[in-house]
Amino acid sequence: QGPRGVSVSETEGKIHLEWQTAYAGDFPIVKYEVMADGIKVGEIPHTPQLLKSKPFNIDIEKVPGKITLAAIDSEGNRAETEANA
């Protein structure tokens, strides 16, 4: 399952994304990628999320097109969630 509870906001020409951890499948999650129309525009490593009040987040340049977040596991499997509000 992909990242959960995705929220999108825009300030000063940047897009701010926040989300809750994805559920791991058979292999551990190693990173999250941000894609705009299929092109990677950001990436952060996965670390254990200890508190729901401290979601994962990233700021990216404002980009046109559909934004998706992908959880990537240690075997390269992807689970995507659309991030557009």
C-alpha positions in Angstrom: 0.0 0.0 0.0 1.3 3.5 -0.9 1.8 6.5 1.4 -1.3 7.4 3.4 -3.0 10.6 4.4 -1.3 12.7 1.8 -1.8 16.5 2.1 -0.6 19.1 -0.4 -0.1 22.8 0.1 1.6 25.6 -1.8 3.6 28.5 -0.4 6.1 30.9 -2.1 6.3 28.9 -5.3 7.0 25.6 -3.6 4.8 22.6 -3.1 4.8 21.1 0.5 3.8 17.4 0.8 3.1 15.6 4.0 2.1 11.9 4.5 1.9 9.0 6.9 4.0 6.0 6.4 3.1 3.4 3.9 2.5 -0.2 5.0 5.3 -2.5 4.1 4.6 -5.7 2.2 7.0 -8.6 2.2 10.1 -6.3 2.1 11.0 -3.2 4.1 10.4 0.3 2.7 13.7 2.1 1.9 12.6 5.4 0.4 9.8 7.6 -0.9 9.9 9.2 -4.3 7.9 12.2 -5.5 7.0 12.1 -9.2 5.5 14.8 -11.5 3.9 13.2 -14.6 6.3 10.2 -14.2 9.5 12.2 -13.7 11.2 12.0 -10.3 11.3 15.5 -8.7 12.2 14.5 -5.1 13.2 11.6 -2.8 13.7 11.0 0.9 14.8 7.9 2.8 12.3 6.0 4.8 12.9 6.0 8.6 10.5 4.6 11.2 7.7 7.0 11.9 7.4 7.1 15.6 4.5 9.6 16.0 1.5 10.2 13.7 1.8 13.9 14.6 5.3 13.9 12.8 4.5 12.9 9.3 7.0 12.5 6.5 7.3 15.7 4.5 9.2 17.3 1.5 9.2 20.6 -0.3 9.6 20.6 -4.1 9.6 23.3 -6.7 6.1 23.9 -8.1 5.7 21.7 -11.1 2.8 21.2 -13.6 1.1 17.9 -13.9 0.0 15.1 -11.7 2.0 14.5 -8.6 2.4 11.0 -7.1 4.2 9.7 -4.0 5.7 6.3 -4.2 7.0 4.0 -1.4 9.9 1.9 -2.7 10.9 -1.3 -0.9 14.2 -3.0 -0.7 13.4 -5.1 -3.8 12.4 -2.1 -5.9 8.7 -2.6 -5.7 6.6 0.5 -5.9 3.3 1.5 -4.2 2.0 4.8 -5.4 -0.5 7.3 -4.1 -1.8 10.4 -6.0 -0.8 13.5 -4.2 -2.9 16.2 -5.9 -5.5 17.8 -3.7 
